[in-house]
Amino acid sequence: MAPVFSQIYAAASPLLRMRDALDASLNRCQPLAALAARLYVAQVFFASGLTKLRDWDTTLALFTDEYKVPLLSPTLAAWAGTTGELVLPVLLALGLGGRIPALGLTVVNAVAVVSLMEIAPAALQQHITWAVLLGGLAIFGNERWSADRFFAAKTG
C-alpha cells in the first residue's frame, strides 16, 4: 500500500507547490487589500459626513423627521453621527487607532440602517457590503501599511 501513496504524493507534488506559491502570492497582497478596503469605506462615510455639514438645517430636519435614532435626541444623534462620519474615516484611512475606527463605523452603519423607517434594497445591500468590509478590518486589523505599524516601528 505504501508505494501507492508515494506515487499519489509524487503526482500531486507539483500541484501542491503551485498551491503554496499561490498562497504566498495572495498573502503578499493582504496589506494592499486592507488599505483598499480602508480607503473605500473611509471615503464613503467621510463624504456622507461632509454632506451633513454642508446643510446642517436639512441634517437636523432629517434626524428629526426621518431618521429615528434610538435613545438619542435628534440633535445629539445628528452631532454624533456627523462627528463619527468625519473623524472615524480619517483614522481608518490612516490606519490609526487599531480596530477601533472599524468598530466605530460599524456602529454608525448599523444605527443608520436601524434608524431609517424604510430602506431601499439597493441601499441595504450597500450597508451590508460596508459592514462586511468593516468586519474584516476589525477582525484582521490594518495590516502592515498603517500609521499604527509605522509608529510602533519608530518607538519599538
Secondary structure, 3 states (H helix, E strand, C coil): CHHHHHHHHHHHHHHHHHHHHHHHHHHHCHHHHHHHHHHHHHHHHHHHHHHHHHCHHHHHHHHHHCECCCCCCHHHHHHHHHHHHHHHHHHHHHCCCCCHHHHHHHHHHHHHHHHECCCCHHHHHHHHHHHHHHHHHHHHCCCCCCHHHHHHHHHC
